[in-house]
């Protein structure tokens, strides 16, 4: 297994090309030698100009054509959505054969992706489909707070339906296994409740008692150190201050809001439950600043650093 990482350029009209070349420009020569970019060469050259950088892309880029060539910055375009899909599909193919050890994804635009006929709710669902998995799990990781989600890009009503004991148990297992892999000997996991105050014994709903409690009991029977359900208005504060290593969030905003509050520029999106490794920035395409040279690549640097650790572990 290679310790090379593959960076997918993301939507060509967004900030993905800029944050990619900025991160590459700061790498050591040794790290650049262990990096491959899946993207469009001409768009990356354009991003270098807008970023005021000079960099030899020849040894780095797996050049993938875009219908129409270089597209305008900041414009929703189905051609960009199709290109973003093909960048990812190519990287997944190479990761599946061991040519690269981890994929790092720059942001895509879900609307552009779907306009191009690729009907996914985002990277996580797409990666699951491309690797033949029924589903995957989204973990947001920062230094002091880590959150894994039972569901992500669905309505709140659907999220409650999806929070079955089986799915919650699978989420706990995925988070537990990942933390052990990155060095936690006995991970301490907390499970957030769905309803205010976890339902107050049925006063505000019975989902916590009927859907979450059975999952926690099954996880404990497997020897996992798991607590909950714990009211979501306190569990993140406790985890941030060291009581838990990981919080299981029941739906998208319940997990994303606290992590973005405390680690907006440094949190890394990690896909679990796949046969390959993938990390990502935790922000969108930022069409409003694409091509202006204002894009901040701090989050990309964090995603790359996390990917290097995962790839090095696979290469052993």
C-alpha positions as CSV (number, residue, x, y, z in Angstrom):
1,X,0.0,0.0,0.0
2,X,1.3,3.4,-1.0
3,X,1.8,6.3,1.4
4,X,1.0,8.8,-1.4
5,X,-2.1,10.9,-0.9
6,X,-4.4,11.9,-3.7
7,X,-6.1,15.3,-3.6
8,X,-9.3,15.8,-5.6
9,X,-9.6,19.4,-6.9
10,X,-13.3,19.7,-6.2
11,X,-15.7,21.8,-8.1
12,X,-13.6,23.7,-10.8
13,X,-15.7,26.9,-10.2
14,X,-15.1,27.0,-6.5
15,X,-12.2,27.5,-4.1
16,X,-11.0,23.9,-4.4
17,X,-8.3,24.6,-7.0
18,X,-7.0,27.6,-5.0
19,X,-6.7,25.8,-1.7
20,X,-5.2,22.8,-3.4
21,X,-2.3,24.7,-5.0
22,X,-1.8,26.9,-1.9
23,X,-1.4,23.7,0.2
24,X,0.9,22.1,-2.3
25,X,3.1,25.2,-2.5
26,X,3.8,25.0,1.2
27,X,4.7,21.3,1.2
28,X,8.3,20.1,1.5
29,X,9.8,18.5,-1.6
30,X,9.5,15.1,0.1
31,X,5.8,15.6,0.8
32,X,5.1,16.8,-2.8
33,X,6.7,13.6,-4.0
34,X,4.0,11.7,-2.1
35,X,1.1,13.7,-3.5
36,X,-1.0,13.4,-6.6
37,X,-3.7,15.9,-7.7
38,X,-6.8,14.6,-9.5
39,X,-8.0,17.6,-11.4
40,X,-7.8,19.8,-14.5
41,X,-4.4,21.1,-15.2
42,X,-5.4,24.4,-16.9
43,X,-7.8,25.3,-14.0
44,X,-5.0,24.6,-11.5
45,X,-2.7,26.9,-13.5
46,X,-5.4,29.5,-13.4
47,X,-5.6,29.1,-9.6
48,X,-1.8,29.6,-9.3
49,X,-2.2,32.9,-11.1
50,X,-5.0,34.1,-8.9
51,X,-3.1,33.0,-5.8
52,X,0.1,34.7,-6.9
53,X,2.1,31.4,-6.9
54,X,4.5,29.7,-9.1
55,X,4.7,25.9,-9.0
56,X,5.6,23.1,-11.4
57,X,2.5,21.0,-11.7
58,X,3.9,18.5,-14.2
59,X,4.9,15.7,-11.7
60,X,1.8,16.2,-9.6
61,X,-1.4,16.3,-11.7
62,X,-3.4,13.4,-13.0
63,X,-5.0,15.7,-15.7
64,X,-8.7,15.0,-16.3
65,X,-10.5,17.0,-19.0
66,X,-13.5,19.2,-18.4
67,X,-16.2,19.7,-21.0
68,X,-15.7,23.3,-22.1
69,X,-12.2,23.6,-20.7
70,X,-11.6,26.2,-18.1
71,X,-14.9,27.3,-16.6
72,X,-15.7,30.7,-15.0
73,X,-15.1,31.1,-11.3
74,X,-18.1,31.2,-9.0
75,X,-20.8,30.0,-11.4
76,X,-23.0,27.0,-10.9
77,X,-22.4,24.7,-13.8
78,X,-23.3,21.1,-14.5
79,X,-20.0,20.6,-16.4
80,X,-18.2,21.5,-13.2
81,X,-20.3,19.0,-11.2
82,X,-19.5,16.2,-13.8
83,X,-15.8,17.0,-13.6
84,X,-15.8,16.9,-9.8
85,X,-17.4,13.5,-10.0
86,X,-14.8,12.2,-12.4
87,X,-11.9,13.6,-10.3
88,X,-13.3,11.6,-7.3
89,X,-14.0,8.4,-9.3
90,X,-10.5,8.4,-10.6
91,X,-9.0,8.8,-7.1
92,X,-11.3,6.1,-5.7
93,X,-10.1,3.7,-8.4
94,X,-6.4,4.4,-7.6
95,X,-7.1,4.1,-3.8
96,X,-8.9,0.8,-4.3
97,X,-5.8,-0.7,-6.0
98,X,-3.4,0.7,-3.5
99,X,-1.8,3.3,-5.7
100,X,-2.6,6.0,-3.2
101,X,-3.1,5.5,0.5
102,X,-5.7,8.2,1.3
103,X,-7.9,10.6,-0.7
104,X,-8.2,14.3,0.4
105,X,-11.2,16.0,-1.2
106,X,-11.6,19.7,-1.9
107,X,-15.3,20.9,-1.8
108,X,-17.9,20.0,-4.4
109,X,-21.2,21.7,-5.1
110,X,-24.1,19.3,-4.5
111,X,-26.4,21.2,-6.9
112,X,-23.9,21.1,-9.7
113,X,-23.3,17.4,-9.0
114,X,-27.0,16.6,-9.3
115,X,-27.4,18.8,-12.4
116,X,-24.8,16.7,-14.0
117,X,-26.9,13.5,-13.3
118,X,-24.8,12.3,-10.4
119,X,-27.5,12.0,-7.7
120,X,-25.7,11.9,-4.4
121,X,-26.1,13.9,-1.2
122,X,-22.4,14.7,-1.1
123,X,-19.0,13.0,-0.9
124,X,-19.9,10.5,1.7
125,X,-22.8,8.9,-0.2
126,X,-20.9,9.0,-3.4
127,X,-17.8,7.3,-1.9
128,X,-20.0,4.6,-0.5
129,X,-21.6,3.9,-3.9
130,X,-18.2,4.0,-5.7
131,X,-16.8,1.5,-3.3
132,X,-19.8,-0.8,-3.2
133,X,-20.8,0.0,0.4
134,X,-24.4,0.5,1.5
135,X,-23.5,3.5,3.6
136,X,-20.6,5.3,5.3
137,X,-20.2,7.5,8.3
138,X,-19.1,11.1,8.6
139,X,-16.7,12.0,11.4
140,X,-15.6,15.5,12.1
141,X,-12.3,15.6,13.9
142,X,-10.6,18.4,15.8
143,X,-8.0,18.4,18.5
144,X,-10.5,18.8,21.4
145,X,-13.8,17.6,19.9
146,X,-14.7,14.7,17.6
147,X,-18.2,14.0,16.4
148,X,-19.6,11.1,14.3
149,X,-23.0,11.3,12.7
150,X,-25.8,8.8,12.6
151,X,-27.2,10.6,9.5
152,X,-26.2,13.7,7.6
153,X,-27.8,15.2,4.5
154,X,-31.4,14.4,5.1
155,X,-34.4,16.2,6.5
156,X,-34.8,16.3,10.3
157,X,-37.9,14.1,10.0
158,X,-35.9,11.5,7.9
159,X,-33.0,11.7,10.4
160,X,-35.2,10.7,13.3
161,X,-36.5,7.7,11.2
162,X,-33.0,6.7,10.3
163,X,-31.9,6.7,14.0
164,X,-32.6,3.0,14.5
165,X,-30.9,1.0,17.2
166,X,-29.0,-0.9,14.4
167,X,-27.8,2.3,12.7
168,X,-26.8,3.9,16.0
169,X,-24.9,0.8,17.0
170,X,-23.1,0.7,13.7
171,X,-22.1,4.4,14.2
172,X,-20.8,3.7,17.7
173,X,-18.8,0.8,16.3
174,X,-17.3,2.8,13.4
175,X,-16.2,5.6,15.7
176,X,-14.8,3.2,18.3
177,X,-12.8,1.3,15.7
178,X,-11.4,4.5,14.1
179,X,-10.3,6.0,17.5
180,X,-8.5,2.7,18.3
181,X,-6.8,2.9,14.9
182,X,-5.4,6.4,15.6
183,X,-4.1,5.5,19.0
184,X,-6.9,5.6,21.6
185,X,-6.5,2.5,23.7
186,X,-10.0,2.6,25.2
187,X,-12.2,5.3,23.5
188,X,-14.8,7.0,25.7
189,X,-17.9,7.6,23.6
190,X,-21.0,9.7,24.4
191,X,-24.3,9.4,22.5
192,X,-26.3,12.5,22.2
193,X,-30.1,12.3,22.6
194,X,-32.6,13.2,19.9
195,X,-35.2,15.1,21.9
196,X,-34.7,18.0,24.3
197,X,-33.4,16.5,27.6
198,X,-33.5,13.1,26.0
199,X,-37.3,13.2,26.1
200,X,-37.7,13.6,29.9
201,X,-39.0,10.1,30.3
202,X,-41.4,10.4,27.5
203,X,-42.7,13.9,28.2
204,X,-40.9,15.3,25.0
205,X,-41.0,12.1,22.9
206,X,-40.0,8.4,23.3
207,X,-37.4,8.1,20.6
208,X,-34.5,8.3,23.0
209,X,-35.8,5.4,25.1
210,X,-36.9,3.3,22.1
211,X,-34.2,3.9,19.6
212,X,-31.0,5.1,21.4
213,X,-31.0,3.2,24.7
214,X,-31.1,-0.3,23.0
215,X,-28.1,0.7,20.8
216,X,-26.1,1.8,23.8
217,X,-26.9,-1.4,25.7
218,X,-25.8,-3.5,22.7
219,X,-22.5,-1.5,22.4
220,X,-21.8,-2.0,26.1
221,X,-22.4,-5.7,25.7
222,X,-19.6,-5.7,23.1
223,X,-17.2,-4.0,25.6
224,X,-17.4,-0.5,24.3
225,X,-17.1,2.3,26.8
226,X,-20.3,4.3,25.9
227,X,-22.5,6.7,27.8
228,X,-25.9,8.1,27.1
229,X,-28.2,9.2,25.8
230,X,-26.9,12.6,27.1
231,X,-28.8,15.8,26.4
232,X,-27.2,17.5,23.3
233,X,-27.2,20.8,25.1
234,X,-24.5,19.6,27.5
235,X,-22.7,16.6,25.9
236,X,-20.5,18.7,23.6
237,X,-19.3,20.9,26.4
238,X,-18.4,17.9,28.4
239,X,-16.5,16.3,25.5
240,X,-14.7,19.5,24.7
241,X,-13.5,19.6,28.3
242,X,-12.2,16.1,28.2
243,X,-14.9,13.8,29.5
244,X,-15.3,12.0,26.2
245,X,-13.2,11.2,23.2
246,X,-16.1,11.1,20.7
247,X,-19.7,12.2,20.5
248,X,-22.3,10.4,18.4
249,X,-24.6,13.0,16.9
250,X,-28.0,11.9,15.7
251,X,-28.3,14.3,12.7
252,X,-26.3,16.8,10.7
253,X,-26.8,20.1,12.5
254,X,-26.6,18.5,15.9
255,X,-23.0,17.6,15.2
256,X,-21.9,20.2,12.8
257,X,-22.8,23.3,14.8
258,X,-20.6,22.6,17.8
259,X,-17.6,21.4,15.8
260,X,-17.8,24.5,13.5
261,X,-18.1,26.8,16.5
262,X,-14.9,25.5,18.2
263,X,-12.8,24.5,15.2
264,X,-14.1,26.1,12.1
265,X,-10.8,26.3,10.3
266,X,-9.2,23.1,11.6
267,X,-11.8,20.4,11.8
268,X,-11.4,17.6,9.3
269,X,-14.1,15.5,7.7
270,X,-13.2,11.8,7.8
271,X,-15.2,9.1,6.0
272,X,-15.5,5.8,8.0
273,X,-16.9,2.4,7.0
274,X,-15.3,2.4,3.6
275,X,-12.5,0.1,2.3
276,X,-10.5,3.2,1.5
277,X,-9.5,6.2,3.5
278,X,-10.7,9.7,2.8
279,X,-10.4,13.1,4.6
280,X,-11.8,16.4,3.5
281,X,-12.0,20.1,4.3
282,X,-15.1,20.9,6.3
283,X,-16.3,23.9,4.2
284,X,-18.1,24.5,0.9
285,X,-17.1,25.8,-2.5
286,X,-17.4,29.5,-1.5
287,X,-18.4,30.7,-5.0
288,X,-18.5,34.3,-3.7
289,X,-14.7,34.4,-3.3
290,X,-13.5,31.8,-5.9
291,X,-10.8,33.2,-8.1
292,X,-10.1,36.2,-5.9
293,X,-7.1,34.9,-4.1
294,X,-8.9,35.2,-0.7
295,X,-9.4,31.5,-0.1
296,X,-8.0,30.2,3.2
297,X,-6.3,26.9,2.9
298,X,-5.8,26.2,6.7
299,X,-8.5,23.6,6.6
300,X,-7.0,21.9,3.6
301,X,-3.6,21.7,5.4
302,X,-5.4,20.0,8.4
303,X,-7.1,17.5,6.1
304,X,-3.8,16.7,4.4
305,X,-2.0,16.2,7.7
306,X,-4.8,13.8,8.9
307,X,-4.6,11.9,5.6
308,X,-0.8,11.5,5.9
309,X,-1.3,9.8,9.2
310,X,-3.9,7.4,7.8
311,X,-1.8,6.7,4.7
312,X,1.3,6.0,6.7
313,X,-0.6,3.5,8.8
314,X,-1.9,1.7,5.8
315,X,1.6,1.6,4.3
316,X,3.1,-0.3,7.2
